[in-house]
Amino acid sequence: MSKFEIFTDNTGKYSFRLRARNGEIIATGQVYTSKAGCLKGIESVKKNAPLAKVVEIKNALK
């Protein structure tokens, strides 16, 4: 089963990553100052991802 992992960096800020069943990281979250904020970010992904469109952006790095 896929899972969200919450972790802290060396400054004590929170982030999350989403791992697929095979253990590969398939998404990462931004950095949050609180665990509560990180949990809200996870809930937002859970809520909004099924509705997200797929769009192609050409030359995004320019």
KEKE-3310 file (N, C-alpha, C; in steps of 0.2 Angstrom, whole numbers, plus 5000, padded with zeros to 4 digits):
npx = (5004:5002:5010:5011:5024:5030:5042:5056:5068:5085:5084:5073:5061:5046:5041:5034:5033:5027:5026:5026:5019:5029:5040:5046:5048:5036:5030:5033:5032:5031:5041:5036:5033:5027:5020:5007:5004:5010:5003:4990:4994:4996:4983:4977:4983:4977:4964:4963:4971:4964:4956:4964:4970:4980:4993:5003:5018:5028:5045:5048:5058:5064)
npy = (4994:5011:5026:5040:5049:5058:5069:5078:5091:5096:5108:5107:5109:5103:5091:5081:5065:5055:5038:5025:5008:5000:5006:5017:5034:5045:5057:5073:5085:5102:5113:5114:5124:5119:5103:5102:5110:5103:5091:5096:5099:5086:5082:5090:5086:5073:5076:5085:5079:5068:5076:5083:5090:5085:5093:5099:5107:5117:5120:5124:5127:5138)
npz = (5000:4996:5005:5015:5021:5035:5039:5047:5043:5045:5051:5059:5052:5044:5032:5018:5010:4997:4995:4984:4982:4980:4986:4980:4979:4975:4975:4983:4996:5000:5011:5028:5043:5054:5061:5060:5049:5039:5039:5035:5022:5017:5017:5008:4996:4996:4994:4983:4972:4965:4956:4949:4934:4920:4913:4900:4900:4890:4888:4902:4910:4905)
capx = (5000:5006:5010:5014:5029:5031:5049:5059:5075:5090:5082:5067:5055:5042:5040:5031:5034:5022:5029:5022:5019:5036:5044:5048:5045:5032:5029:5036:5028:5035:5043:5031:5035:5023:5018:5000:5004:5012:4997:4986:4997:4994:4975:4976:4985:4972:4957:4963:4974:4960:4953:4969:4971:4987:4994:5010:5021:5034:5051:5046:5064:5067)
capy = (5000:5018:5029:5047:5049:5064:5069:5084:5092:5097:5114:5106:5110:5097:5089:5074:5062:5049:5032:5019:5001:4997:5010:5022:5041:5047:5064:5076:5091:5108:5113:5117:5126:5115:5097:5103:5112:5097:5086:5099:5098:5079:5081:5094:5082:5068:5079:5088:5075:5065:5080:5087:5089:5084:5098:5099:5114:5116:5125:5127:5129:5145)
capz = (5000:4996:5011:5016:5026:5037:5042:5049:5041:5050:5055:5062:5048:5042:5025:5017:5003:4996:4993:4980:4985:4979:4990:4977:4981:4969:4976:4989:4998:5002:5018:5033:5049:5059:5059:5058:5042:5035:5039:5031:5015:5015:5016:5002:4991:4995:4992:4976:4967:4960:4952:4945:4927:4918:4907:4898:4900:4886:4890:4908:4913:4902)
cpx = (5004:5005:5013:5018:5031:5038:5051:5066:5079:5089:5076:5060:5052:5041:5037:5033:5029:5026:5024:5023:5026:5041:5047:5045:5042:5030:5032:5032:5033:5037:5038:5035:5032:5021:5011:4999:5005:5006:4991:4988:4995:4987:4974:4977:4979:4966:4958:4966:4969:4956:4958:4970:4979:4988:5002:5013:5028:5039:5050:5052:5067:5065)
cpy = (5006:5021:5036:5046:5056:5064:5077:5085:5094:5104:5113:5107:5103:5097:5082:5071:5056:5044:5027:5013:4998:5001:5016:5029:5043:5054:5067:5083:5097:5108:5117:5119:5122:5108:5097:5105:5107:5092:5089:5099:5091:5079:5085:5090:5076:5070:5081:5084:5071:5069:5084:5085:5088:5089:5098:5106:5113:5122:5128:5130:5136:5151)
cpz = (5000:5003:5011:5022:5028:5041:5043:5046:5047:5054:5059:5059:5045:5034:5024:5011:5003:4992:4989:4984:4985:4982:4987:4979:4974:4969:4982:4990:4999:5009:5022:5039:5055:5056:5057:5051:5037:5034:5035:5023:5012:5013:5010:4996:4990:4992:4985:4971:4962:4955:4948:4938:4925:4912:4906:4897:4896:4888:4897:4912:4910:4905)
residu = (MET:SER:LYS:PHE:GLU:ILE:PHE:THR:ASP:ASN:THR:GLY:LYS:TYR:SER:PHE:ARG:LEU:ARG:ALA:ARG:ASN:GLY:GLU:ILE:ILE:ALA:THR:GLY:GLN:VAL:TYR:THR:SER:LYS:ALA:GLY:CYS:LEU:LYS:GLY:ILE:GLU:SER:VAL:LYS:LYS:ASN:ALA:PRO:LEU:ALA:LYS:VAL:VAL:GLU:ILE:LYS:ASN:ALA:LEU:LYS)
# end
